[in-house]
């Protein structure tokens, strides 16, 4: 089953410095029909104004993945980590037993990013942060695993998360297709970052999503040059 979720149907909060769209219930947006998808709990589509950001705040027991679409985000945390993640690249924070962090757009342009939260397999564990560059050219015409809890993906270069889940990304030229097999027992959630695609024939446009369950295989075809991400998590 594939359910298209139009960008216009997402929860919306505009704080001035932050213009946020919520795929699932978050903050002041609550929809009992959209509380998550498998172990995927949050997918926020954020636009952050220049020289602004999220002041220091706490997290625990969550795997938080940030995918920067345009601009850059600068992370600082109570562990002493600091890093700047640019467009196309990824950072991961395993909140574990607890961590405080801030996220600021220190650039002179707006930053657009996806922030994705996945429920870990078990609570606790030492908090950690990591980031990595993922050149878009290396995932042209194929899925590249960006973050995963599976040993084979981590050995191949994916960032580590503490969940039986994976986040992958691809870019497609107009007319190209990717066929991907979904592991039994997994739910998938696909979001188009740019351009437009069809997923098993269903049209999914820029910033739209496809909530996928009980499908063993999907074919993603680009109707124009496109970039998309897909999160696969255990069905709860």
C-alpha positions in Angstrom: 0.0 0.0 0.0 1.3 3.5 -0.9 -0.4 6.5 0.6 0.6 9.9 -1.0 1.0 12.7 1.5 0.9 16.1 -0.1 3.2 18.8 1.2 0.1 21.0 1.7 -1.4 18.4 4.1 1.5 18.6 6.6 1.4 20.3 9.9 2.7 23.9 9.8 4.3 26.2 12.3 5.8 29.6 11.3 7.9 31.1 14.1 9.4 33.9 11.9 13.0 32.6 12.1 11.7 29.0 11.6 9.1 27.9 9.0 8.5 24.3 9.8 6.3 21.6 8.2 5.7 18.4 10.2 5.0 15.1 8.5 4.0 13.7 11.9 2.6 15.1 15.2 5.1 17.5 16.7 5.0 20.5 19.0 1.7 22.3 18.6 0.6 20.1 15.7 -1.3 16.9 16.7 -3.0 14.5 14.4 -3.8 11.0 15.9 -3.6 9.5 12.4 0.0 10.8 12.0 1.9 9.8 15.1 4.7 8.1 13.2 5.4 5.4 10.6 7.0 2.3 12.1 9.8 3.5 14.3 10.0 6.7 12.4 8.6 9.3 14.8 9.5 12.7 13.3 10.2 14.1 9.9 10.3 17.9 9.9 10.9 20.0 6.8 12.5 23.1 8.3 13.4 26.5 6.8 15.8 28.4 9.1 16.4 32.1 8.6 20.0 33.4 8.4 21.8 34.0 11.7 19.2 32.2 13.7 18.5 28.7 15.1 17.6 26.4 17.9 19.1 27.4 21.3 20.5 24.8 23.6 17.8 22.2 24.6 17.8 18.6 25.8 17.1 15.2 24.1 17.2 11.6 25.2 16.4 8.2 23.8 16.1 9.2 20.2 18.2 8.8 17.0 18.2 12.2 15.4 19.3 12.5 11.7 19.7 15.9 10.0 19.9 16.1 6.2 20.8 19.5 4.9 19.1 20.5 1.7 20.4 24.0 1.2 22.8 26.2 3.2 24.4 24.7 6.3 23.8 24.0 10.0 26.2 24.4 12.9 25.9 21.9 15.8 27.2 22.3 19.4 26.5 20.0 22.2 27.3 19.3 25.9 29.7 16.5 24.9 32.0 19.1 23.4 31.2 18.3 19.8 31.0 21.1 17.2 30.5 20.8 13.5 29.1 22.5 10.4 27.1 20.3 8.0 26.5 21.6 4.5 23.9 20.9 1.8 23.8 17.2 0.8 25.6 16.1 4.0 24.3 14.3 7.1 24.7 14.5 10.8 23.5 12.0 13.4 23.0 12.5 17.1 22.2 9.4 19.3 20.7 11.1 22.4 21.0 8.1 24.6 20.9 8.8 28.3 20.7 12.5 27.6 22.5 15.4 25.8 22.0 19.1 25.3 22.7 20.7 22.0 22.1 23.8 19.8 21.6 24.1 16.0 22.2 27.4 14.3 22.2 28.7 10.8 25.2 30.9 10.9 25.1 31.6 7.2 24.0 34.6 5.3 21.3 32.5 3.4 18.3 30.5 4.5 19.1 26.9 5.4 16.6 24.2 4.5 16.8 20.8 6.1 15.0 17.6 7.0 15.2 16.5 10.6 14.3 12.9 11.1 13.8 11.1 14.5 13.9 7.4 14.8 13.0 5.5 18.0 16.0 3.4 19.1 15.8 -0.3 19.6 16.4 0.1 23.4 16.7 3.1 25.7 19.9 4.4 27.2 23.4 4.2 26.0 26.1 6.9 25.9 25.1 9.9 23.8 27.2 10.5 20.6 27.3 12.8 17.6 28.8 12.3 14.1 28.7 13.9 10.7 29.8 12.9 7.2 29.9 14.4 3.7 27.9 12.5 1.1 28.6 13.9 -2.4 25.4 13.8 -4.4 27.3 12.7 -7.5 28.1 9.4 -5.8 24.4 8.5 -5.4 23.4 9.5 -8.9 21.1 6.7 -10.3 21.4 4.6 -7.1 20.4 4.5 -3.5 23.2 5.3 -1.0 22.7 4.4 2.7 23.3 7.5 4.7 22.5 6.3 8.2 21.8 2.8 9.5 21.9 0.4 12.5 23.1 -2.5 10.3 26.7 -3.6 10.4 27.0 -4.1 6.7 25.8 -0.5 6.0 28.1 1.0 8.6 31.1 -0.9 7.2 30.2 0.5 3.8 30.3 4.0 5.1 26.9 4.9 6.6 26.6 6.8 9.8 25.6 4.6 12.8 22.3 4.8 14.5 21.0 2.6 17.4 18.0 1.2 15.5 17.2 -1.6 13.1 16.6 1.1 10.4 18.2 2.8 7.6 18.0 6.2 5.8 19.0 6.2 2.1 19.2 8.8 -0.6 19.4 9.0 -4.3 19.4 11.5 -7.2 17.8 10.6 -10.5 17.9 12.2 -13.9 14.6 12.7 -15.7 13.5 9.4 -17.2 15.7 7.2 -14.9 14.4 4.6 -12.4 15.5 2.7 -9.4 13.9 -0.5 -8.2 14.3 -1.2 -4.5 13.3 -4.2 -2.4 11.9 -3.5 1.1 12.9 -6.0 3.8 10.0 -8.0 5.3 8.6 -6.4 8.4 9.8 -2.9 7.5 7.8 0.2 6.8 9.1 2.8 4.4 8.6 6.5 4.2 9.8 8.3 1.0 10.2 12.1 0.7 11.1 14.0 -2.4 13.6 16.7 -1.7 13.6 18.2 -5.3 11.9 17.4 -8.6 9.2 14.8 -8.9 9.0 11.0 -9.2 6.5 8.3 -9.4 6.5 5.5 -6.9 4.9 2.3 -8.3 3.1 4.7 -10.7 1.9 7.2 -8.0 3.1 10.7 -8.6 5.0 12.3 -5.7 6.1 15.9 -6.2 8.7 18.1 -4.5 8.4 17.9 -0.6 5.5 15.4 -0.9 5.8 12.0 0.8 4.8 8.4 0.1 4.0 6.3 3.2 4.7 2.7 2.2 3.6 -0.5 3.9 3.1 -4.1 2.8 5.0 -3.5 -0.4 7.9 -5.9 -1.2 9.4 -3.8 -3.9 9.0 -0.2 -5.2 10.1 1.4 -8.5 10.9 5.1 -8.3 11.0 6.8 -11.6 12.0 10.5 -12.1 9.5 12.5 -14.1 12.0 15.4 -13.9 15.5 15.6 -12.3 14.9 14.5 -8.7 16.4 13.9 -5.3 14.7 11.8 -2.7 15.2 10.1 0.7 13.7 6.9 2.0 13.6 5.8 5.7 13.0 2.1 6.4 12.1 1.2 10.0 10.7 -1.8 11.8 6.9 -1.8 11.9 5.6 -1.4 15.5 
